[in-house]
Amino acid sequence: MPILSNPKHEKFAQSIVRGKSQTDAYMIAGYSPYGASGNASRLIANDSISGRIKELQMAQLEQSQENLCEKLLEINNLIDRAANNGQFNAAIKGFAIKMRLLGMI
């Protein structure tokens, strides 16, 4: 789904993805604070806006996964270098960090 044609709708969607509440996102988008809560609820129910939010969330998730993979590769290289240099305590600590990143400990 492309960028929404209404700039306020796009800003609203991006603010939601950044973790803002619906009401805050509504006001950040440039709408009046009066009735913001109810109007934000109606706005988020709009199919094109909710679809854009899902698209932005998926892009954010993909970026996070890419960053995690890059960090894991860096940690693997550091673990290998430490082990090859006989720095086994450092290698074990690196392995522990890797497990934390993966949510295993």
C-alpha positions as CSV (number, residue, x, y, z in Angstrom):
1,M,0.0,0.0,0.0
2,P,1.5,3.4,-1.0
3,I,1.7,6.4,1.2
4,L,-1.8,7.7,2.1
5,S,-2.9,10.6,-0.1
6,N,-4.1,12.6,2.9
7,P,-1.0,13.9,4.7
8,K,-2.8,14.0,8.1
9,H,-3.9,10.4,7.7
10,E,-0.3,9.3,6.9
11,K,1.1,11.2,9.9
12,F,-1.6,9.6,12.1
13,A,-0.6,6.1,10.9
14,Q,3.1,6.8,11.4
15,S,2.5,8.1,14.9
16,I,0.5,5.0,15.8
17,V,3.3,2.8,14.6
18,R,5.8,4.8,16.6
19,G,3.8,3.9,19.7
20,K,1.7,7.0,20.3
21,S,-1.9,6.6,21.6
22,Q,-4.7,7.1,19.2
23,T,-5.6,10.4,20.8
24,D,-2.0,11.7,20.7
25,A,-1.5,10.5,17.1
26,Y,-4.7,12.3,16.1
27,M,-3.4,15.6,17.6
28,I,0.2,15.0,16.2
29,A,-1.4,14.7,12.8
30,G,-2.7,18.2,13.1
31,Y,-6.3,17.6,14.1
32,S,-8.0,19.6,16.9
33,P,-7.8,18.2,20.5
34,Y,-11.5,18.7,20.9
35,G,-13.2,15.3,20.5
36,A,-9.8,13.8,19.7
37,S,-10.5,10.5,21.4
38,G,-13.7,9.7,19.5
39,N,-12.5,11.0,16.2
40,A,-9.2,9.1,16.5
41,S,-11.2,5.9,17.1
42,R,-13.2,6.5,13.9
43,L,-10.1,7.4,12.0
44,I,-8.3,4.2,12.9
45,A,-11.3,2.1,11.8
46,N,-10.8,3.4,8.3
47,D,-9.7,0.5,6.2
48,S,-7.0,2.4,4.3
49,I,-5.5,3.8,7.5
50,S,-5.6,0.5,9.3
51,G,-4.0,-1.2,6.3
52,R,-1.3,1.4,6.1
53,I,-0.6,0.9,9.9
54,K,-0.2,-2.8,9.3
55,E,2.1,-2.2,6.4
56,L,4.3,0.2,8.4
57,Q,4.4,-2.3,11.3
58,M,5.5,-5.1,9.0
59,A,8.2,-2.9,7.5
60,Q,9.4,-2.0,11.0
61,L,9.4,-5.7,12.0
62,E,11.4,-6.6,8.9
63,Q,14.0,-3.9,9.7
64,S,14.2,-5.1,13.3
65,Q,14.8,-8.7,12.1
66,E,17.5,-7.5,9.7
67,N,19.2,-5.5,12.5
68,L,19.1,-8.5,14.8
69,C,20.7,-10.8,12.1
70,E,23.5,-8.3,11.6
71,K,24.2,-8.1,15.3
72,L,24.1,-11.8,15.7
73,L,26.7,-12.2,12.9
74,E,28.9,-9.6,14.6
75,I,28.6,-11.4,17.9
76,N,29.4,-14.8,16.2
77,N,32.6,-13.2,14.7
78,L,33.6,-11.8,18.0
79,I,33.0,-15.2,19.8
80,D,35.1,-16.9,17.1
81,R,37.9,-14.4,17.5
82,A,37.9,-14.7,21.3
83,A,37.9,-18.5,21.2
84,N,40.7,-18.6,18.6
85,N,42.8,-16.3,20.8
86,G,42.2,-18.4,23.9
87,Q,39.9,-15.9,25.5
88,F,37.3,-18.4,26.5
89,N,35.7,-16.2,29.2
90,A,35.0,-13.6,26.6
91,A,33.7,-16.2,24.2
92,I,31.3,-17.5,26.8
93,K,30.1,-14.0,27.7
94,G,29.5,-13.3,24.0
95,F,27.5,-16.5,23.7
96,A,25.4,-15.5,26.7
97,I,24.7,-12.1,25.1
98,K,23.7,-13.9,21.9
99,M,21.3,-16.1,23.8
100,R,19.7,-13.0,25.5
101,L,19.2,-11.4,22.1
102,L,17.5,-14.5,20.9
103,G,15.3,-14.6,24.0
104,M,16.6,-17.9,25.2
105,I,17.8,-16.7,28.6
